[in-house]
Amino acid sequence: MTNKEIIEEQNAKMITEIWEHYGKELQIKQTIEELSELITALVWGDKEDITEEIGDVEIMIAQLKGGLDINTDSVIQYKLKRQMRRILDELDGRNPNES
């Protein structure tokens, strides 16, 4: 097992333990708070603050995905492919809203 895999495994375990300790309701509220802090950091534009808040949001999203048993892989693939089609349409001079 690589060092990266060990760290990922440890992180996944901690994420599960945190979710189980605080529970769904509190962690959803915490997610909203972290998203708000990221929005504020983006408005101010400080890269260090943005980096920290993205980390917080990623942790909360990982908790939500695990705690609510959500897999977003297919949604992400669909949305990325859809956006790429829109970009190609724009480059071809077509209206991307018609796709």
N, C-alpha and C positions, 0 to 999 in steps of 0.2 A: 504494500500500500504506500502510495506517495505521500509526502508531507501535506500536499494540497488536499488529498483525499481524507487524510486524518483530520485536518482542520475542518473540512466540510462536514464530516461525520460528527465531530464535536459540536459544531455550530447547530446542526440539525437537532441534536439531542438537547442542547440548551434552549433552542426555540420551542421545542415541544414541552419541556419542563416549565418554561415561563408561561406558555399558554395555559397549561394545566393548572398552574398555581393561581393565576389571576382570573381565568375564565373568559368566556366569550364576551359578555357584556362590557367588562372593563377594558378588554383588549380592543374591542371595536371603538370605544371612546378614545383610547390611546392612539389608535390609528388615525382618527379624525384630527386629534391634536397634532400629531406628527405631520400629517398632510398640510395642515394650516401653517405650521412652522416652515415647511418647505416652500410653500407659496410666498410667505414673507421673505425668506432668504432669496428667492428668485427675484422678487420685486427690488430688493436692495442690491442684488448682483454680486455679493461677496462670495468668491469661489470657495473659500474655506468653509463658510457657513453653509453654502449650498451642498458641498461634499458631505458635511456632517449630517445634514437633514436628509439627504438622499439615503445615507446609511441607515438612519432611523426608520425611514419609510420602507426600505427594503426588508428590514427586520420585521416590521409589522405586517408587511404583505406576506412574508414567509410564514408568520404565525397564522394569519388568516387562511392561507392556502392549506396549511396542515390541519389547523383546528376545525375548519369547515369542510375539509376533504374536497378541495377545489383544484382542478388541473386546468391550467390555461394554455397548454401547448397548442392545441388545435385552434383556439381563438386567436392566439398570437400569430400563428402561421397564416390564417385566413386574412387577418387585418394587414399584415405586412405585404402579402401578395396583392391584396386589393389596392393598397397604396402604391405599389410599384406599377400596377396597371394604370392608375391615375397619372402617375408621372410620365409613363410612356405615351399616354393619350395627350398630355400637355405638350410633350416634345413633338408629337405628330400634328399638333394644332387642333386637336379635337377638344370638345368641352368635357372635362373630367367628371362633371356632375351628371353626364348622360350615361356613364358606365354603370 
